[in-house]
Amino acid sequence: MPSDFDPLAAALRRASFTAVPTRFVDGQELPISEAIDVATRLVALVRADRPLVRLLAVHGFTLKKIEEGLALQAAAEEMVEACRSALALRDAAKAKRDEAWTSAKEEYLDFRAVARASLHNVADLASLGIAAPFLPQLNAFVAQALGSYRAAQRLSSARILASEGFSPGRISDAVNFLGQLTDLEALVVGAESRLRHFVDEREMAIVMLNLWVRDLLKAMRVALGKTRRPPSASAAKSAERVTTRFVGQRFLR
């Protein structure tokens, strides 16, 4: 029997395999990395011990099933990296969006202040919609600002705004910038959707890896005489279905 099996089994018992985060949150990768590390050490331990490999095969855990652990481990690592990349892309998209949003808000607030101070025609002010409260939510803000700018482009007193710094060209630029802001928001939404997809894939990969580790440990305990009861048939079938689906779809094509 390998001399380091008992300490490894103790480490596995301490590891919280059922407490893998269900949502990706910064700073919560430790349990996931720990699960991958434990599986890696366990695979290396078993593959280096030929008598143990033969014992496991006698009890139904063949070399092929041991090798499946490598595929599951690689899958988990791949999904962890995919999540990190997707998170970095999401954060970069949000940073660009937020910077543009700040600039767009500052420009629109300046426009409202200038319009209130320089325009005295009640109908003109009403058409600009600047009497309404400023809307802080992005999509509502874009609609509000776009409505004001479009109305300003049709004003007969547009020359007054131009004399105060808001020329037709500047207002046109503001309209175009709102379009860019909308595009950036779409990129953020897409990046968040992509991140959620990879988070789901990562969670499934970790669940599958943990099922494999659980069943290998059970088989090891049976093979080494640690227990008289082998893994239940239903648990084995469940693990086999999940492992076959994952390995077959991702790594054996």
N, C-alpha and C positions, 0 to 999 in steps of 0.2 A: 504494500500500500504506500503511495507517495507520502513522504513525511510532512509535506506542507498542505495536505488535503484538509486536515481539521482546522487550521487557522483560516484557510480560504473559506471553508464552509461557515465558520463563525462570522467572517466578514460578510458573506452573502446573507446570513440571517439578520445581520444588523442593517443591511441595505434596504431601503424602503422602496421595493419594486412596485408597490401598488400606489405610491404617492408621486408618480411622475406628473409634472404640471400638465393640466389640460389646456392651458393657454400659454402662449409664448410671452414671457415677461422678462425684461432685462434683469440679469443677475440670477436667473433661476435655471441655469443650464447645469449646475453641479449634479443634481440627481441623475440627469440624463448621461452626462459624461461618466459618472460613477458606474452606472449600469453597463455602459459600453466597456469600460475598463475591466470590470469584474468578468464580463463575458469573454473578453480577450484573454485574460489570465487563465480562465477556466478551460478555454479551448487549447491553449498552449500546454497546460498541465496534462490534459487528457491525451493529446496527440503525442506527447513525449513519453508516455507510459504504455508500452505495447501490451503488457499483461492486463492492464486496466481496459485497454481498447478491446481485447479479446473477451474479457469478462462482460463488458457492456454489450457486445454483440450477442453473447449468449442470452442476455436478458432483453434483447430486442432493440437496443440502441446501437445501430450499426455505424460503421465508419462513414457511410453516406450521410446519416443523420448528424454525425459530428461535424462533417464538412458543411452541412447546411448552416451551422452556427456561424461559420466564417462569412457566408453570404448575408445572413441576417445582420451580423456585426457591420459589414461593409455598407449595407442598406441604411442602418441607423446613423453611421458616420456621414454618409452622403446626405441624408436628410438634415442632420444638424448643420452641416456646412451650407446646404441650400437655404435653411432658415436664416443663418447669419448673413448670407449674401442678400436675401430678400429684405431683411431688416435694414441693412445698410442702404439699399436702394430706396426703400420706403422713407427712411430718415432724410436722405439726400433730396428726394422729391418734396418732402414736407418743408425742408429748409428753404428751397427755392420758392415754393408756393407762399410760405409765410413772409419771405422777404418782399415778394411782389405784392402780396396783400397789404402789407404795411405801407408800401409806396402808394398803392392805389387809394387806400383810405386817407392818407395825408393829402393827396391831390384833391380828392373829392371834398374833404372837409375845408380845404382852402377855397375851393370853388363855391361851396355853400356860403362861407363867410363873405367872400367878395360879392356874390350875388345879393345877399341880404343888405350889404352896405351900399351898393351902387345902384340897385334897381329899386324904383319907387312905384312902378306900375303894379297894382295889385294883381291884375290878370297875368302879367309876366311871372311874378313870383309864384302864383298858384300853378302855372303850367310847369314850372321847374320842380314842383313838389318838395321844395326845401323847407316848407313849414312842418312837414312830417318828421317824427323823430328819426335819428340816424339808426339804421338797421345793422347790428354787428355781425349777424350770421352771414357767412360768405355768399351763398347763393342769393339771399335776400338783398345783401349789400350790392352785388353786381347788378341785379335788376333795378334797384333804386337809383344807383349812380348812372346806369345806362339810360334810364328814363329821363333823368335830369339833363344829361349831356345832349341827348337827342332833341329834347325840347329847346335847349339853348341854341342848337344849330338852326332852329326854325324861328327864333325870336327876331322881330323887327328891330329890337333895341340891342342886337348882338354887338353893335359897335361900342356900346357902353362897357360891356364885359371885356371887349378887346382892349379898350383904353386902360382897364385895370389889370391887364396881364393875361386874361383868358381869351386869346385870339382864336379864330376858327381853327387854325392849325393845331394849337395846343389842345383844344377840345377834341379834335379828331384824333390826336395822339392818345388822349385819355380813353377814348372809346376803344381804340385798337389795343391798348394795354389791358383793358377789362377782358377782351377776348383772349389775350395771352394768359391772364389770371385764370380764366375758365379752363383753358387747356391744361394749365399746371394742376388745377384741382382734379381734373380727370386723371392725370398721371398719378396723383396721390391715391385716388380711389382704386385705380388699377393695381398700384403697388401694394396697397393694403389687402386687396383680394388675393393677390399672388402670395403674400406672406401668410394669410390664413390657410391657403391651400397647402403650402409647405409645412406649416405647423401641424395640420391634420395628418399629413404624410409622415412627419416625424413621430407623432404620437403613436401612429399605427406601427411604425418600424420598431419603436421601443417596446410596445406591447408584445409584438411577435418575438423580439429578442428575449424578453423576460419569460415568455412562455417556454421558449426553447431552453433557457437556463434552468427554469423550474423543473422541467421534465428530465433534463440531463442529471440534475442533482438527485432527483428521485431514483433514477436508474443507477446512479453511482452508489447510493445508499443501499439499494437492493443488492447490487453486485458485490459490495464490500461487507455485506452482512449487517448493515446499520439498522435495517428494518426488515420485517417479514412480509410487509405489504407492498406490492409493486404499485406504480401509478394506476389510478382507476382507468378503466377502458374509455369512459366518456371523456375524461380529461385528456387522455392520449389522442382520441379521435379529434377533439376540438383543436388541440395544438397542431395536429397533423393537417387539418383543413386550412388553418390560418397560415402555417408555414408553407404548405404546397402552393397556396394561392399567391403568396408574396414572392417566394423564390421563383416560382414558375413564371410569373408575370414580369419580374424585374431582372432576374439574373441568369435564367436558363433559356432565354429566347435565342 
